[in-house]
Structure formats: structure tokens, C-alpha cells
Amino acid sequence: MTSVKMHGLRLALVADGNPSEKSTNSGVAKGLLDALRLHNDVASVQTVDGTLRGAARFVALASSFRPRRNRWRAEYTKGRRSTLLRTRQVRRDLQALNTGFDYVILLRNVYGPRVGFPYVSFLDNTAHIVQGSWPGWALPMSAYRTRIRMDCAQFDNAATIFTAGQHVADDLIEYYGVAPNRAIAVGGGVNFSLSATKPDIWTGPPRILFVGKDFERKGGNVLLEAFRTVRQQIPDCELVIVGEQVASDEPNVRSLGTIVDRKELSHLYRESSVFCLPALFEPYGLVLQEAIAHGVPCVATRICSIPEILDSGRAGALVDPYDANALAKALCKVLADREYAESLSEHAWSHIHSTGLTWNHVADRIIARLVLKN
């Protein structure tokens, strides 16, 4: 589908899935796509699903096979053969649209430099950051070296590399040698509509909300441990888990699995006393912005882009990863101190507006750069 205005940039957005669907790239693709299509300096935005299909998919699956499932997945999504096949498919799809593009925006995944059109990348991560931060996504050393070479080829030929978090832009500059004026942090957007005024914080029964898939990586097990301590001080507190169906015998733990309905999820945010993301590794942390948009005070870990989103602890409580005791203490403080909870909520609301953490703001920053280069 194409949205066309008379003048402005002609763009294409490439994502791992249909960019028009909310489920693609955790809502990043659709959020950015909608904002770009509304922008006054954009004439048209066409979309390409970069997911491998047909014979190319089977070739990639076969050639990337590894006995361990997580290694197979990593090689399939990021390996050299899959990258070449994905780039070739994307190039054909772009050419089939039968129109010229000022820029193609490659969203989050790895592609070769021969896309066929000028391109920019939008990243929330790098292979270098992952390799030293989260073992579950790390690659064997030979595969890692190959991935770094592919990354460098993509980055060297990109017009600009946009990143969600500043720490990723810093890594591009310091490790990959990208010039500072080509690595630009633009933030991430809220996947819910922001109301004109900050919603009131929840004053009902004490409730902690966790939203996220990949339960272990997002610190779910640490949260369960911390919650035992929380209940010793606040016995009627409830922990609600969204994203995965988690088996737990802990009292007052409610696991809801995946919730697709945004209205239902919004309702859960509004009826939560505190939102908790005790991630061990998290490329960006859009769910924190969702919680802030609903007026929910946040407790999270001091990693990756989370301190940026929570204004170094002024817009949410920050603790070290893996520290269940510190996490429990921070949760109890928010739950027990209404004035403190309100101050976190107020500061977060102001911060998300003053720093422009909506998809419209992100699109503004991207387009300002592309117009300048064009």
C-alpha cells in the first residue's frame, strides 16, 4: 500500500514482517510507517516484507541448521547466507514496485550493501553489543567475525545509520568506526496514543505489571524472586505477567500470556501501581514508554537505553540487573510511598514530552536528516 503526496521524499520501509502490522518488530515498523506517511516532507512510503519466503527460505533454513535451536535461529536470521538471500529478495521486491526511491529504510535486520537504492539503517542493537551482553544471542566466534564484516559492509554504504538509543550510536562510532555525523540517535516511539494530560496513577489494590516476551532475558525470574520479598512487606500485592504463559506456584502471581488487544493491554496499564522491567539485556525498552504514557511509575534496570528513557533515574527507579534484593526494595518504595510514585510518574510524563519520544518526533528527526542530505 502506498500513501502519495505531490512533493517530498519517496521512501520504502523494509522490515521483518509486514510493516503495516502491529506485531512486526514489536510495533516499531507500524509506528514509524504511520508517522512517516503523515509527514509533510514525505511524498510516499512503500513497504517491503523482508521475511524470506519460498525456495530462499528453505535454502536459508537448510544452510543455517545447527543442533542447538538458539544457534540455528541466530544463524538463520543473521548469518551470511541468509543475509545474501534476504538482500537479493528485497532488491527484487523494491524493483518490482516499479518506482524510484530517494531512500530505503532498512529496519533492524542485517542486509548486504547491494539493495539497489540509496538506503539508511534504523537499529536498536549491534552484533558487538549483543556478543558481550547476552549469551543467549551470542554467536560462535567464527560466525561473529563474519557478522561483523557484514555489519561493516552495510554501515559503510548506508547514507546514515539511525539508532533508537544513544549507546548504540556510540558503539557504531567507537567500535565500528562510523563517523559521528553518520550515526544519529533518534529515540523510539510510544505505541499508544498520548492523552493531553497525564493519567492519574492507580490507587486500587497494589499491583506490579510486567509486559514482555523472552521472560528470562527481560529479568522475569529475578522479578519472581524479588516478588517474594515484596509480599513479605505488602501481602496483598499482585504480580501480573503479560507476554508469556509463565508457570509459577507463587501466590498472587497471575500469568495472562500474550495479549493482542491493545485496549485490554491499556486497561492493565491503567490498573497497575508500578510497571517493572528488570531486564538483563534489552536493546531499547519501548514498553517503558508505554507504561509512562499510561501514567504508571516504572522500576527497571540500569542497562542499555533504559537510563535514557528514565532520565537517569529521575523518571523511574533504576537498579542493577540480577539484583533481586535491590529490585524488591525499589518496588516496595514505589508501592508504599504515594508521593514518590507520583513524582516518578510526573517526571516521566514531562520527560517523554520534552525529549520527543513519540513516533511523530522520531519521524521528524529522521526526515530532517534525509531532507538535509537530499
N, C-alpha and C positions, 0 to 999 in steps of 0.2 A: 504494500500500500504506500502511496506517495502523497505528501502534502506539498502543494506548489504555490509560491507567491511569485510576483513578476520579477523582483530583483533580489539579489542576495546570494549567499553561498549555496552551492549544490553539494549535498553531503550524502554519504552512505554510512550506516551503522552496522557493524558486524559483531555478532555475539554468539555465545554457546547456547543456542536455542533461539526461539522466535523472540526478537526484541520487543514485540508488542505484548508479550505475555508477562504477567506479574511474577511468575515463578522463575523467569530467566535471570541468572546471575543475582539472585536474592532481591529482585526488583530493581536493580541498578539499571539494566537495559531499558526497561519501560519508563522509569523515572527520567532518565536522560533523554530518551527519544521524545517523550511528550514535551519536555521543556525546550528541546531544540526546534521542534515543529511550531512552537508558539513564538519563537524568537524573531524579532523584526528584521534581523540581518541574515536570516536563513530563507532561501527560496524553496528548497525541497530537501527532504530526508527520505532516502530509500533504505530498506532493511535487507540484510542477508543473514540467514541462519548458518553459522559456521560448523554446525554439528556434522560430522562425517556421515555419509549415507551410501547406500548401495554397495557396489563392489569395493569402493575405497574403504568403507567401514570394516568390511570383513578382512581385507588385506591388513589394515592397521591393527585389528584385534589379534590376528594370527601372528604378525611380525613382532608385536609388543608383548606376547604372552610371557608371563613369569609365574612360577608356582605360588608365590605369595600374592594374595589378591590386591593388597595396597600397592605393591610394586607394579603389578600388571596395570592397575588403574593409572598410576603415575606415568608409566611408560606410554600408555595409550593416549593420555591427554597431553603430555608434554614431550614425548620422545621425538627423535629426529624424523623417523619415517612418517609418523602421524602428522607432524608439523608440515612436512613437504606435501603430503596428500591433502591436508586441510587448506594449505595456501593455494594449491592448484585448483581445488574445488571452489574456493572463494573467488579466485580470479575469474574462473569461468562464469560464475553466478553474477559477478559485477559486470562482466562484458555482455552477458545476456540481457541485462536491464537496458542496454542499448542507449545509454546516455553518458555524458561526461560528468565527472565529479571533480570538484575543487579539492575535496579531501575525503578519504575513507577513514572512519574512526574504528580502530581495532580494539575491542573491549575485552581486556583482562587476559586473554589467552596468548599463546605463543604462535607467531606466524613468521614465515620467511619474508625476506625483503621484496620479493617479486610479486607484489599484489596486483600490479598493473596500473595503479593510480597513485598519486601522492597520498600519503597516509600519516596519521598520528596514532599514538597508542594511549590508552587510558588504563592505568594499572592500580591495583591496591596492594601489590606484592612484588617481590623479585625472587628468583631462584636462590640468590645468595642469602637473602634474609631467611627464607624457609629452611635452607640447609643447616643453618646454625641455631634455629629457633624451635623447630617442631619435628621430632624424629619420624612421626607418622607420615610426613610428606617428603622427608629427605630422600635423596636418590643415592644409589651406589656411586662411588667416586668417578668411574668412567662415564656413567650416564650424566652425572652432574657436570663434568667438564664439557661434554657435548652440549648440554643445555645452556651453559654459559656462553659458548661460542654462538649458538643460535640466538640467544638474547642479544648479544653484541651486534650481530648482523641486523637484527630487527631495529635495535635502538639507533645504530649508526645511520640507517637510511630513513628513519622517521623524521618528519618535519619538526615535530615537537612530541615530547612524552609527558602526558598529563598524569598526575598521581592523585589518589584520594588523600593520602596522608603525607605530611612533610618528611617523615622518617624514610619513606620510600624514595622521594625526590633526593634526599641526602645520600641514600645508598647508591642511586644512579650516578650521582656526581663523584662520590668518594671511592666506590668500588669499580663501577663500570666506566668511569672516565667521561661521562656525558657532560658537556658544557653546562654550566649553571643556568644559562639563558634558554636551554632546551629542556630542562627538567622542571616542570611547573606543578606545584601542589594546588589543587582546586577544590579539595574537600569532597564530601558526599552529601546526598540529599535525603530529606525525610520522605518516607513512602506513605505518609498520611498527610491530609490537608491540615495546615496550621490554622487554628482559630485566631481571631483578632485579639483575644485576651487569654492569659494563661488559665488553664483549667484549675479548679481547686484540687488540693491533694485529698486523697481518700481518708475519711475519718471513721470508716467502719471497722470490722474485725481486722486485726493485724495480719497482713498477707504479703509474702515475698513472691515476686514473679520472675521466672526465668524463661527466656524465649531463645531457642536456638537448636539447630541440628548439630551433629558431631559432638555429642554430650561430653565426652572425655576432654577433647581439645578446648572446649569452652568452659572447662572447670566445673562441670556438673558434679563430679564425685567429691571435689573439695567443698562445694556448696552443701551437699548432703551431710558431710562431716561437720561443717560449721553449723548447720541447722539443728543438730543435736544439742549443741551448746546454747543456741538461741532459745530453744524450747525449755531449757532449764530455767531461764530467766523470764521468758514470756510463753507460758504453757499453751495458750490458746492460739499461738501464731500458726499460720498455714503456709506451706510452700507449694506453689502451683508451677508445674513444669510443662512447657509447650515446645513442640518441635520433634520430640522423640517419645515413644512409649517406654518409660523407664520403670523397670521392676524394682520396687522398694518396699520393705516391710516397715519403714519408719512411719510412726504415727503422724497424722496431719500432712502427709505428702500426697498431692493429687497430680497424677500424670495424665495429660489430656491428649498427647500425641500431636500430630500435625493439624493445624487449624488453617484452612484455606480462606474462609470467610473473613474479610477484613473488618467487618462490623463486629463480629464476635470477638476478634482479637482486640479491637479498640475498646470493647466493653471490659475485657480482662485488664487492660492497662488502667482504665479509669477506676477500677475497683481493687487496685493494689496499693499497698502502703509504700513499697520500695521495689525498685527493679534491680536485679543483681546479674552482673555478667563477670564472673570470676575467671575469665579466660586465661588459659595457659599460653595460648597463641591465638591472635585474632588480627587478620590483616587490616581491618578498619573498625567496624563496630557500629553499623547503621542502626542496630536495634536500640542502642543508647539514645540516638536521636529520636527514634520512635517513642521511647519512654518519655523523653523530655517534652515532646510535642503534646503528650497527654498530662503533663504536669507532675509526673512521677519522679520522686527523688531517686538517685542512682548510686549504687555501690559497685565498683568494678576494680580491675587490676591495673597496675602501673606498667603497661606494656604497649608496644606498637603505637597506634594513633589514639588510643583511649585517653591519655592525658591531654591531647589536643582538644578532643571533643568535650572533656570535662574540665577544661580550663585549669589544668594542673592541680585539680582537687578542689577548686572553688565552686565548680558546678556539679560536683558529685564526689563522694568519698572514694579515695584510692588506697588500695592495699597491694602488697606484693603477691605475685602468683604463688600457689601451693600453700599459702599460709592460712589454714582454716581458723586458727585462733584469732588472728587479726581480722579476718573476714567476719567472724561471729561478732566480734566487738563492734565493728563498724555497722553491721546490720542492727544490732541492739540499740546503738546510739540513735540511728535514724528512726527506729520503731518507737523508742521511748521518749525522744525529745522532739515534740511537735515544732517548736520554734526552729530548731536546727534543720529538720526536714523541710520546713517551709523556706528557709534561707537557701538551701541547696536547689530547691525547685525554682525559686525566683531567679537565682543567679544563672541557672542552666537555661531558663527561658530567655533571659536577656542575652546570654552568650550566643545561643543558636541564631538569634536575630541579628546581633551586631556583627557576627562573623559570616553571615550569609550561608548557613548550612541548609539550604533548600535546593532542589534540582534546578529551579529557575536561576538561582545565584551561580550554581556550578556551570550551567549552560552559558551564562553571561561571561564568566571568566574564560571559558574555552573559546567562545566566539570572538571575544575581544582579541585574543591572541591570533586566531586564524585570519581575521579581517586585517590585522596588522601585517601578517606575513603575506597575505594575498595581494 
